[in-house]
Amino acid sequence: MSRFARFGSQPKIKVTKAGAAGKVYVDYKDVENLRRMMSPNGKVYGRKRLQTNATEQRMVARAIKHARYLGLLPYTSATL
């Protein structure tokens, strides 16, 4: 029995993409994936939940902040 079997397994979220130049990035325009990386209250999930390393987690946080600034994502849970 796995350690997540009691609580229901959480789906792995694909965080990063490889561009044409081979660089890894998180797209701020991909709102559906970014929304899955946030809790219903609007908080960004941690590294262990998203299974990312520190660099990817910084890219996720920066992409979410950028999308919020542009109005693609809400700041609060009232509109999620």
C-alpha positions in Angstrom: 0.0 0.0 0.0 1.5 3.3 -1.0 1.7 6.2 1.4 -0.9 8.2 -0.6 -3.4 5.3 -0.9 -5.2 6.2 2.3 -5.8 9.8 1.3 -6.4 9.3 -2.4 -3.5 9.8 -4.8 -2.9 13.2 -6.2 -2.4 13.5 -9.9 1.0 14.6 -11.0 0.9 18.0 -12.7 3.1 18.7 -15.7 4.8 21.9 -14.8 7.5 22.8 -17.3 7.7 22.7 -21.1 10.7 22.5 -23.3 10.9 25.3 -25.9 12.4 25.1 -29.4 15.8 26.1 -28.1 15.7 23.3 -25.5 15.2 25.7 -22.6 12.7 24.8 -19.9 10.0 27.3 -19.0 6.6 27.7 -17.5 4.1 29.5 -19.7 2.1 32.3 -17.9 -0.5 32.1 -20.7 -1.4 28.5 -19.9 -4.1 29.5 -17.3 -5.6 26.0 -16.9 -2.3 24.4 -15.8 -1.5 27.4 -13.6 -4.9 27.1 -11.9 -4.3 23.5 -11.1 -1.1 24.6 -9.4 -3.1 26.7 -7.0 -5.3 25.8 -4.0 -9.0 26.8 -4.2 -8.1 29.7 -1.9 -5.6 31.0 -4.5 -2.4 29.9 -2.8 0.5 28.4 -4.8 1.0 24.7 -3.9 4.4 23.8 -2.5 7.3 21.9 -4.2 6.4 18.6 -2.7 2.8 18.7 -4.0 3.9 19.8 -7.5 7.0 17.6 -7.5 9.2 20.4 -8.8 12.7 21.4 -8.0 13.6 24.9 -6.6 14.2 26.5 -10.0 11.0 25.2 -11.5 9.0 26.3 -8.4 10.4 29.8 -8.8 9.3 29.8 -12.4 5.8 28.6 -11.4 5.5 31.4 -8.8 6.7 34.0 -11.3 4.3 32.8 -14.0 1.4 32.8 -11.6 2.3 36.4 -10.5 2.6 37.5 -14.1 -0.8 35.9 -15.0 -2.4 37.6 -11.9 -1.0 41.0 -12.9 -2.3 40.6 -16.5 -5.8 39.6 -15.1 -5.7 36.0 -16.4 -5.8 34.6 -12.8 -7.6 36.0 -9.8 -5.7 37.1 -6.6 -8.4 35.8 -4.2 -10.7 32.8 -4.1 -13.9 34.8 -4.6 -13.6 34.4 -8.3 -12.0 31.0 -8.6 
